[in-house]
Amino acid sequence: MTDKVKIKIFSDYVCPFCLLAEGPIEEATKDLYVDIEWMPFELRPHPHPTLRPEDEYLPAIWARAVYPMARQLGVDITLPTVSPQPYTHLAFEGYQYAAAHDKGTEYTHRMFQAFFQEDQDLGNPDVLQALAAEIGLDAPAFRKALDNRTYREKHQDALREAEAHQIQSVPTILVGNTRIEGVPTPFELRKAILDAQAEQAIAFGTACSVDGC
């Protein structure tokens, strides 16, 4: 048995296409031997101004691209009214806490759901604490980690990894030697995973011994 195929998904919690990518990712990986890691990428890090839903840009891009894709995928999603949109560094530090407690994927899903389906402010520590509790994390310990910025450096390390991979947009998915930018189709993601599995199998054993192959 070869190792699990590692999949790194770079995303930001305020990117609607990252939420829309969840379904195709789940469909493509449901019966495959994979290790999925959600990675942070801040589209508009502090102190750069974040977007406002009342300005022209967001309603236009949602009407042109987000809502049509959501309808096609059967996903319930609405342009959040939180204005300006929240910075996500604190939510991502919360992700590092969740990942350390084996709930990284659950946490990521809850963040997308809270922002795009419940209009919650992910920049508010009280909101983050409540959401963490909902997925079974220790709420007081989670809040202490946020207040003390316990996972700040861990988050910065992850951002440096994004920079090393020259991530410029999200979602960006890395599977072996394959890079997929944007919402993937299940077919293209599955093919990338199977190709990576084949490469790992070849590297795992390329010779026979007296004991067999």
Secondary structure in CASP SS format (residue, H / E / C, confidence):
PFRMAT SS
TARGET T0000
AUTHOR 0000-0000-0000
METHOD secondary structure of the structure
MODEL  1
M C 1.00
T C 1.00
D C 1.00
K C 1.00
V E 1.00
K E 1.00
I E 1.00
K E 1.00
I E 1.00
F E 1.00
S E 1.00
D C 1.00
Y C 1.00
V C 1.00
C C 1.00
P H 1.00
F H 1.00
C H 1.00
L H 1.00
L H 1.00
A H 1.00
E H 1.00
G H 1.00
P H 1.00
I H 1.00
E H 1.00
E H 1.00
A H 1.00
T H 1.00
K C 1.00
D C 1.00
L C 1.00
Y C 1.00
V E 1.00
D E 1.00
I E 1.00
E E 1.00
W E 1.00
M E 1.00
P E 1.00
F C 1.00
E C 1.00
L C 1.00
R C 1.00
P C 1.00
H C 1.00
P C 1.00
H C 1.00
P C 1.00
T C 1.00
L C 1.00
R C 1.00
P C 1.00
E C 1.00
D C 1.00
E C 1.00
Y H 1.00
L H 1.00
P H 1.00
A H 1.00
I H 1.00
W H 1.00
A H 1.00
R H 1.00
A H 1.00
V H 1.00
Y H 1.00
P H 1.00
M H 1.00
A H 1.00
R H 1.00
Q H 1.00
L H 1.00
G C 1.00
V C 1.00
D C 1.00
I C 1.00
T C 1.00
L C 1.00
P C 1.00
T C 1.00
V C 1.00
S C 1.00
P C 1.00
Q C 1.00
P C 1.00
Y C 1.00
T C 1.00
H H 1.00
L H 1.00
A H 1.00
F H 1.00
E H 1.00
G H 1.00
Y H 1.00
Q H 1.00
Y H 1.00
A H 1.00
A H 1.00
A H 1.00
H C 1.00
D C 1.00
K C 1.00
G H 1.00
T H 1.00
E H 1.00
Y H 1.00
T H 1.00
H H 1.00
R H 1.00
M H 1.00
F H 1.00
Q H 1.00
A H 1.00
F H 1.00
F H 1.00
Q H 1.00
E H 1.00
D C 1.00
Q C 1.00
D C 1.00
L C 1.00
G C 1.00
N C 1.00
P H 1.00
D H 1.00
V H 1.00
L H 1.00
Q H 1.00
A H 1.00
L H 1.00
A H 1.00
A H 1.00
E H 1.00
I C 1.00
G C 1.00
L C 1.00
D C 1.00
A H 1.00
P H 1.00
A H 1.00
F H 1.00
R H 1.00
K H 1.00
A H 1.00
L H 1.00
D H 1.00
N C 1.00
R C 1.00
T C 1.00
Y C 1.00
R H 1.00
E H 1.00
K H 1.00
H H 1.00
Q H 1.00
D H 1.00
A H 1.00
L H 1.00
R H 1.00
E H 1.00
A H 1.00
E H 1.00
A H 1.00
H C 1.00
Q C 1.00
I C 1.00
Q C 1.00
S C 1.00
V C 1.00
P C 1.00
T E 1.00
I E 1.00
L E 1.00
V E 1.00
G C 1.00
N C 1.00
T E 1.00
R E 1.00
I E 1.00
E E 1.00
G C 1.00
V C 1.00
P C 1.00
T C 1.00
P H 1.00
F H 1.00
E H 1.00
L H 1.00
R H 1.00
K H 1.00
A H 1.00
I H 1.00
L H 1.00
D H 1.00
A H 1.00
Q H 1.00
A H 1.00
E H 1.00
Q H 1.00
A H 1.00
I H 1.00
A H 1.00
F H 1.00
G C 1.00
T C 1.00
A C 1.00
C C 1.00
S E 1.00
V C 1.00
D C 1.00
G E 1.00
C C 1.00
END
